[in-house]
Amino acid sequence: MTIRAFRNLPWDVRQKMIQQVDDFLTRRILEIAFLGDGRISWAQVACRIGGGNSPESIRKRTVRMIKCFDQNVQA
């Protein structure tokens, strides 16, 4: 699944998938990026997360998690 495909899922479906994420940081990143008021940049997500996380590391972490969602759906 791509970021675009994930973003196009209904809000409640995205919320349920995100709530199943065990890692707090990854779950928080997904909440900020996909459950907020609107689309925000990876730089804005990284700024809200803090801790010296770069926009690219935030994006890569998100891509890896969304791929896991896709594998769970296919199983």
N, C-alpha and C positions, 0 to 999 in steps of 0.2 A: 504494500500500500504506500502511496506517495503522501507527502504532506498535503498536497492539494486535495487528494481523495479523502484524507482524514478530515480536513477542514470542511469538506462538503457534506460530511455525515450530519445528521440531525444533532442538535446541541445535547439532548438527553442521552443519545447513544455515546457521544464523545465523553460525556461526564461519567457514565457507567464504566467505560473502558479505562479512563484515567483513574478512577477510584480504586481499580484493581492493582495499580502499580504499587509495589512494596517499598521501593526506594523513595524516601521523602523528597530529596532534591529533584529527582526526575519528575515525580508527581507534581511538585510545585511549578517546575518549568512548563509542563504541559497545561496546567491550570491557567497560568499567566498567558501562555501563547494561544490557547484554543478555547478558553471559557470566559475570557474577559469581554469587555464592552465592544471591542473591535479588533481589527488586525493591527498588530504592532510589530516593529522590526526586531530582529534577533538582538540588535544592540540594546534596544529598550528592555527586552527580557533579561539580558545579561546585567543591565544596570539595576533592575529591580531585584534580581537574585543576589547580586553583590558577590563578595568573596573572591574577587579577581577572576571570575569566569569570563572568558572571551565570548563574543557573539558566535564565533565559529564553533567553539566547544559546546555551546548551548545547542546550536543547530545540529551538530553531529550526534549529540546525546539523544535529541528528539528523533532524528532519523532512525537510529538504532532501535529505539523503543517502538516506533511505529511499525518497523519491520517485524518486531516480536508480536505486535497486535495482529498483523497479517498472518503470521504463522499459526497463531492460536485460532484464528477464524477458519483457516483451511483444515486444521486437525479435526 
